[in-house]
Amino acid sequence: MIGSPHLLTLSQQIRLLREGEITAVELVQAHLDVIIGLNPRLNSFITVDSEGALKQARAIDTARANGERLGPLAGATVGVKDSIPTAGLKTTDNSRLLENWIPDEDAATVARLRKAGAIVIGKTNLNEFGWSRPSEADLMPPPWNPWNPDRMSVGSSSGSGAVTTARMAAATIGTDGGGSALLPSGAHNLFSIKPTHGLVSRLGMDHNSHSEISPLCRTALDTAIMLESMVGYEPGDDMSWPGDVPEYAANIEEDIRGWRIGIPRDFIASAPNESEVVDVFDSFLKTLESLGCELVDIDLRGMAEARAANFLVLNSEAYQRHQKSLRSSWNAYGPITRVYLLQGAFLSANDLLNAGEVGRAFKNYFSHILSDQSLKAIATPTSPFATAERSRRPGEHSRGINACYTAPFNITGHPSISLPAGFGDAGIPVGAMLTGDLHTDQSLLQLAHTYDETTDWSTLSPPNCS
């Protein structure tokens, strides 16, 4: 048996399993041992499916022994955000309303991951219904950041970020409606891509027009492998894109010299960036230049308006989904969740239509900027804040200030990828973000991979997690 197999990246794990150097059972057991040791302190998983994961692993080992063809993710352990339905496995959304709900069917994305050979090892923590701020009043208390266990994890996919970086699973999936996967990726020294709207189907979940299911991984290659298994047309989903599945992993190597990257310096300067975020971002830009990218200053307007429009739509949709149960089961909701959900009750149809107009206008405007200036992407910090505690100050969190770089591209559907770029004063990682035109996910992965291959961020692990 290979020593400490949980420390291997996802791509290494699936390669070694395919070559017969390690078994799926060994991989699962190694991750379960880490979960046993760390999860009681970090609260990263809400549900751990030890028995089910080992059963899946034994089936993969049997298939390999029989010479059967294995899927591209065979043997990889994956954590699934507890808002994404999993057949036969509790899906609580970290709410007492769903404390005992066991779905009959997988969400389409989970079904695709299982078909690719991924082993679902458990359900990751989140704030109640992925909305509002984390609270001790939630079904499961909030997760903590493995890089500094005295600090909370950030984003509604916070548990997914903590699980991946603590090596409790080879990768995780989360959802991102305004930065909920990108923000924890940045704060956990990970890679995460919010794909072009419609690439990854939300079939089997709520009909959320701006939220994408996103992988959170330790390397850019792992991210490409995961995304490739998640993408695909679902006829039952009216938002699903009916195109061919790109071969992201096979085409991840690319010469990026000469690629033009836009830098919206005036907008970045207008954000309440903490000093360590500014320092990390400046270093990130120097790395891009050293890789041969051409940095181009651009004038980017409308980001604040697009952010506000995105959260207006999210508020409206969240209230619409919960209005009946808020009346019938008011006390089952956490107090902070109730406040956040009720914001949508005060919005009108006109508000929603105006927000849609803002989103469509910014979508066209941003695509034109990229096209007119021949830009492969723009670069920004992932978040203006270096800790979850700072980003969750009530006056700023309720206005989405922590998502000033991410949320505008939820309402437009443009792909964004967060990359590890450094550390803040509290020892918490700080991310940088690249955003490209619609359906340029491959280019973003190529940029991220070249960056990953020439930096050492993905080789680092949190204290007590190696």
N, C-alpha and C positions, 0 to 999 in steps of 0.2 A: 504493500500500500504506500502511496506517495504521502510524505509527511505534510501535515497541515493543508489538505486539499482545498479548504475553504478560502485560503489566501490566493488561490489561482483565479485569474479573471475568467469570465464566462467563456470567452473564446478558447482559452487554454483548457478549461474543464471539458467542453464538448469535444475538443480535438483528442484529448487523452482518452476519453471514454471510447471514442470511435476507434482508436488505435489499440484498445484493450489494455491500456496501462492503468486504468482505474475503473471501478464499477459505479453504477448509479447509486447503489446502496451505500457505498463508502462516501460518496459525495453528499448524499442526503444526511447520513449520520453525522458527518463532520459539521454540517451547518446546524443540525439539531443540537449538537453539543455546545456550539457557540450561543445559540438561542437560550439554552438552559442557563448558561453562565451570565449572559448580559441582559436578556429581556426583563427580568424582574426589576432591574435598575433603570433601564431606558424606556420601558413601556412602548416599544416599537411595534410589537404585534398585539392585536386584540385576540386573535384566534390562531393557534398553531395546530396544524393537522399532521401530527407525527405519524399516526397509523396510515393515513391516506397517502402521505408522501412516500413512505417506505413501500407501500403496495405499488404505487406507480413506478418506483425505482426497480422493484423486482421484476415487473413486467418488461421494462426496458432491457434489463440485463438478460432476461430470457430471450427476448427478441434478438438481441445481439448474438447470443450463443447459438441461436438457430440460423444465423446468417440472414436474418430479415433486414430489409432496408430501414435505416433509422432516420428520423426527422432531423432537421438542421439544429434543433435545440435539445436533442436527446440527452437527458441527464442533468440539464441545467435547472437549478432550483430557483423558483420565481415567487416573490411575494406580491400579493394583489391587494390594492387599496380596498378597504372594507366598504366602499360604496359601489364596487363593481361586483355584480352577482356571480356566484360560483355554485354550480350544482352540487347539492349534498353537503355544502359547507356554509356555516352561518355567515350571513352578510348583515351586519348590524348598523352600518353607517354611524357607528359610535353613538347610537341613540336608544333610549329605553323603549321607543316605539317599535323598534325592530330587533329587540334584544334576542328573540328566539326565532327569527326568520331564517329558514333554510330554503333557498331557491331550488326549484325543480330543474332549471336550465342554466347553463353558463351564458354570460354575455358573449356576444360574437367574438370579441377580442380574446377572451379567455379560451373559448373553443378553438380559436386559431392557434394560440400558444400551445395548448394541449396537443393538438394535431401535429405540431412541429416537434413534439417530444418534451416540452417543458414540464417540470414537476411543480405543481402548486404546493408550496410548503406552508402557507398560512396567509392570513388577512392582516394588512398593516393599518396602523392607527391613523386617525384623522380627527379634526374637530367636528362636532356633531353636524351631520349631513354635509360636511365640507363647506360649511357656511358659518360666518361669525368668527369669534376668537376662541381658541382652546380654553377649556375651563375644567377645574376639578369637579364641576357638577356634571360633566359628560359621563357617559357610561364607563369609559376607560379614561383615567387621568392622562394629561398630555404627555407626549414623548419628549425625551431629552436628547441633546446633541452628543453623539459619541466623542466628538473632538473636545468637548468641554461639558461633562455631564452635569455641571451646575447651571448650564444654560439650556433653554428650551429649543427644540427643533422648530423650524419655521415653515409656513405654508400648510395648506390643508392636506397635501401629500407628505406631511412631515414624517410620519412613520415609515413611508416608503424610502425617503432619503436616509433616515437613520438605519434602516435594515440593510440597505446596500453598502453604506460606508462602514458599518460595523461587521461586515462579512457574514451576516446571518442568512443571506441568500446571494446567489450569483448576480441577480438583478431584480428589479421590482417594476411594477407599473403603477402610475398614479393618474389623476385627472388634472387638467389645467384649464380653468375658466377665466383666469386673470393673472396667472403666475403661480398657480398652486403646485406645479411640478418643477417649473424652472427655478423658482425661488428656493425650495429645499435642495435642489441640485447645486445651486451656487453656494449654499450654506453648508454643504456636506462634501465638497471637493469632488463632485461628480459631473458626468455629462448627461444631459437630458435634451431631447428634441420635442418641441411642440409641433407636430407635423402640420402640413397644409390641411386646411379644413376639408373634411370628407375623406381623407386617405384612410384613416382608421375609424371604423364604424363604431357608433355608440349603441347599436342594436342590442336590445335586452336591458338598456338603462333608460333613464328619463330622457325626454326629448329636449336636450339643452343645445341651443343653437350656436354657442360659442366655446363650449368646453371640449377639449381634445384629450384622448387617452394617450399618455406619453410614457416611454420607458425611462427609467433612471438607472444609469450604469456607471461602471468604474472607468471604462475606456470608450473612445469614439468608435472603435471596431465593434465592441459589445453593443453599443447603441444601434449601429447599422444592422447587426444581426437580429437584434430584437425587433426593430422597426419593420424589417423585411417580413418577419413572421406575423406581424400584427396587421399589415396593410392588406386590403382586399375588398372587392365590391360585395355589398350585401343588398340584394334586391328589395328586402323588406325595410330598408333604411332610406328615406327620401333624401338624406344628406350625403349618402355614400357615393364616392367617386367611381364611375364605371370604367376605369382605365386598367392597363396591365400593371402587375406588381413589379416595380423596379428592382434590379439586382444591386441593392445598396452595398452589400459587403464585398461582392466581387469587383465592384468599380470604385472602391474607396480610395485607391491610390491615384493621385493626380498631381501634376506639376502646377502649383498655385502661383508661381512667380508671375508678376505682372497683373495679378487680379486686383481690381480697384475696390477698396473698402471705404464707404462713406462714414464720416465722423460728424455727427450733429453736435458740434461743440457748444453752441449757444444753448441748445436745449439741455444738454448735460449740465452745463454751468448753472442753469436755472433750478435744478433739482436740489433738494436738501442733502447732498451727498456727505457722508462722514469722511473724514480726512483719510482713513485707511482705504476706503473705497476708491478715492481719487488716486492714491498712490498705486494701488493694485492695477487700476485701469490704465494708468500711464505706462506701467511696466508691460501690460498685455499688448498695448499698441506698439511698443518697441519690439516685442517678439514678432508681431505680425510683419513689421517692416523688415526684420532680420530674415524672415522667411521669403521675402521678395514681394510682399504685397505693397501696393501703392495706396497710401492713405490720402483721402480726399475730403477736405472740409465741405460740409453741405449745410444748407439752411433747411431745417425740417420743422414745419409748423403743424399745429393741430393735434399734437400728442396729448395734451391735457384734456382737450375736448373729446378725443377718441376714448381716452381712459374713462372719463365720466360717463360717456354714452354706453360703454361696455358694462359698467357696473349698474347703470340704470336698467339695462336689459336683464342682467343677472338677477337684480332685485325683483323685477317684475315676474320673471319666470319662477324664481324660488317661491314667491308668495302664492302664485297660481297653483303650484304643486301642493302646497301645504295648507291652503286656506281652510279646507274642510277639517283636516285633522287638528289644526290649531284651535278650532271651535270645540271639537269633540274630545280632544286629549291635551288640553292646554298645559296641565301640570306635568305631563310626561316629557315635555321639551325642557331643555336647560334654559335658565333665565336669560343668558346672553343670546342664545339662539333665537328665542322668542322676539327679542328686540330687533335683531337683524332681519328676521323674516318679515316682521310687521312693517319694515320700511317700504316694502312693495305695495302695501295696502293704500298708500297715499299717492301712488303714481297713477296717472291717467293714460288712456289710450293714446292721447295726443303726445304725451311724454315718450311713450314707447315708439311711436311713429317718427318723432323727431330724432330720437336716438338712432333709429335705423338709418335715417337720412345722413346723419353725421358719420356713421360707420361706413356707409357706401361711398360717401365723398372722400373720406380719408383713405379708404382702400384704393380707389382709383388714383388719387394724388400720390400715394406712396409708391405704387407700381410705376407711375410715370417718372418719378424721381430716379428710381433704379434704372429704368430703361433709358431715359434721356442722358444720364451721366455714365452709362455703361458700368454700373456698379454690380458686383457680385453679391454684396451684402452691406448692411450698415453695422457698426459696432457701438455698443453701449455697455455700461455696467448691467449686471442682472438686477441688482437692487441698490438703492441709495444707502441702505443701512447694513451694518456689519453684524448685527445680532437680532434674534427674534424679539427680544424684549424691547429693543429700540423701535422695531418696525410695528409693534403692536400697541404703541401708545394710542389710547382711544381716539383722540382728536385727529390723528393721522390715518390710523387703520380704517376707520369708518369712511374716510374719503379716498381710500385706495392709494395713498401716497407711496406706500411700500411697493406698489405695482406700477409705478409711473413709467417704467421702461417695458414692462411685459404686457399689461392689459390692453394697450392700443392695438396690439397685433392679434388679440383674441377676437375682437369685433371685426377685424379685416380678414382673418383667416390665413394671414401670412405665416410661414414657418419660422420659428426661432429656435436656436440651440444655445444652451448655457454650457460654458466650459469652466473648469477650475483655473483660477488665476492667481491665487495668493491667500494670505491669512490676515485677519484683523487683530487688534490688540488683545481681544479676549480668547485668541486661539481658535476662533471660528473661521472656516474658509470663506473666501469672497469670490464670487463668480463674475465672469464677463459674458456678454451675449452677442450673438450674430443673428441678424434677421435678413432673410432674402425674399425674392419675389415668389409668387405662388408657384408651387411645384418645382422649386429649386432645392428641395430637401437634400438631394444628392450632393449638390455643391456645398451646402453647409456641412454635411458629413465629411466631405473631402477636406475642407478647411480645418475642421476640428481634428481629423485624423493626422494631418500634417503637423498641426500644432502639438497634438498629443505625442507624436513620435519624436519631437525635438524638445520636449519639456519632461520634467520628472514628476509632475503633479499626480499622475495616476498610479505611481509606485508608492505613494505615501499612504499610511494607514493610521487611524487614531490610536492613541495610547490604550494599552490593554486590549487591543483588537487584532493583534498579530501573534 
